[in-house]
Amino acid sequence: MKEKYLNIKSNNKELLVILKNGKFYYVYDEDIYIIYYFYNYKIKDNILCFPDNNINKITKKLKEYNIGYIIFDNNINKEYGDYLYYLKYINLGREKYIKDNLIDEIVNKLKSKNVKELNEIKKQL
């Protein structure tokens, strides 16, 4: 799948590439951040996956924000958008992903603290 993504992406650098495999769609590399920005789908090993019944919701949002995409299922469907919006939402998504992970890390550390330690932290805020 990743090889197919890279092949399609090499000729469509300005478009978000979405590949269908079975009942799921897959997004790779930098493109993952766009979908993450809007929908918070889990990212694992630079891959984002979502069920096929969500594709209309996702493409509607991409069109709304003028983000071009290409879907490869058995056919190739393209929707052109503005490359600057594509880049903008990759950057916003990456920032959101980093921020969300930092927040999760902080929350997990706070959960290990006792009430006295939490009160001390609260006083410092």
C-alpha positions in Angstrom: 0.0 0.0 0.0 2.7 2.4 0.9 4.5 1.9 -2.4 1.2 2.6 -4.2 0.8 5.8 -2.1 4.3 7.0 -3.0 3.8 6.3 -6.7 0.6 8.3 -6.8 2.0 11.0 -4.5 5.0 11.5 -6.7 2.7 12.7 -9.5 0.3 14.6 -7.2 2.3 16.4 -4.7 -0.3 19.1 -4.3 -3.1 16.7 -3.4 -4.0 14.7 -0.3 -3.8 11.0 -1.4 -6.3 8.6 0.1 -6.1 4.8 -0.7 -8.8 2.3 -0.2 -8.0 -1.2 1.0 -10.9 -3.4 1.9 -13.4 -1.5 4.1 -10.8 1.1 5.1 -9.1 4.1 3.6 -5.5 4.9 4.4 -3.5 8.1 4.4 0.3 8.3 4.8 3.2 10.6 5.7 2.4 14.4 5.8 -1.1 13.9 4.5 -2.1 12.3 7.8 -2.1 15.7 9.5 -4.9 17.1 7.4 -7.3 14.4 8.3 -6.1 14.5 11.9 -6.7 18.2 12.1 -10.4 17.9 11.3 -11.2 14.5 12.8 -8.6 13.4 15.4 -8.3 9.9 13.9 -5.4 7.9 15.5 -2.0 8.1 13.9 0.3 5.1 14.1 3.6 4.8 12.4 2.8 7.7 10.0 -0.4 6.0 8.9 -3.9 7.2 9.5 -6.8 4.8 8.7 -10.6 5.4 8.7 -13.6 3.3 7.8 -15.0 3.5 4.3 -18.4 4.8 5.5 -16.7 8.1 6.5 -15.3 9.0 3.1 -18.2 11.3 2.2 -17.9 13.2 5.4 -14.2 13.6 4.9 -14.4 14.6 1.2 -17.1 17.1 2.1 -14.8 18.8 4.6 -11.9 18.8 2.2 -14.0 20.5 -0.5 -15.3 23.0 2.1 -11.7 24.0 2.9 -10.6 23.9 -0.7 -8.1 21.1 -0.1 -7.4 19.0 -3.2 -7.4 15.3 -2.9 -7.1 12.1 -4.9 -8.9 8.9 -3.9 -7.7 5.6 -5.2 -10.2 2.7 -4.7 -10.8 0.9 -8.0 -11.0 4.2 -9.9 -9.0 7.4 -9.4 -11.2 10.3 -8.3 -9.5 13.8 -8.2 -10.8 17.0 -6.7 -8.5 20.0 -7.2 -8.0 22.6 -4.5 -5.6 25.3 -3.6 -2.1 24.1 -2.8 -1.6 26.8 -0.2 -4.6 25.5 1.8 -3.2 22.0 1.5 0.1 23.2 3.0 -1.7 25.3 5.6 -3.7 22.4 7.0 -0.7 20.0 7.0 1.0 22.6 9.2 -2.0 23.2 11.4 -2.6 19.4 11.7 1.0 18.7 12.6 0.9 21.4 15.3 -2.3 20.1 16.7 -0.9 16.5 16.8 2.2 17.6 18.7 0.1 19.7 21.1 -2.4 16.9 21.7 0.5 14.5 22.4 2.1 16.9 24.9 -1.2 17.4 26.6 -1.7 13.6 26.9 1.8 13.2 28.3 1.2 15.9 30.9 -2.2 14.5 31.9 -0.7 11.0 32.3 2.0 12.4 34.6 -0.5 14.4 36.6 -2.6 11.2 37.1 0.4 9.6 38.9 0.5 12.5 41.4 -1.2 12.4 44.8 -3.6 15.2 46.0 -0.9 17.0 47.9 1.4 17.1 44.9 -1.5 18.2 42.7 -2.3 21.1 45.1 1.3 22.2 44.9 1.2 22.2 41.2 -2.1 24.1 41.2 -0.5 26.8 43.4 2.1 27.4 40.8 -0.4 28.0 38.0 
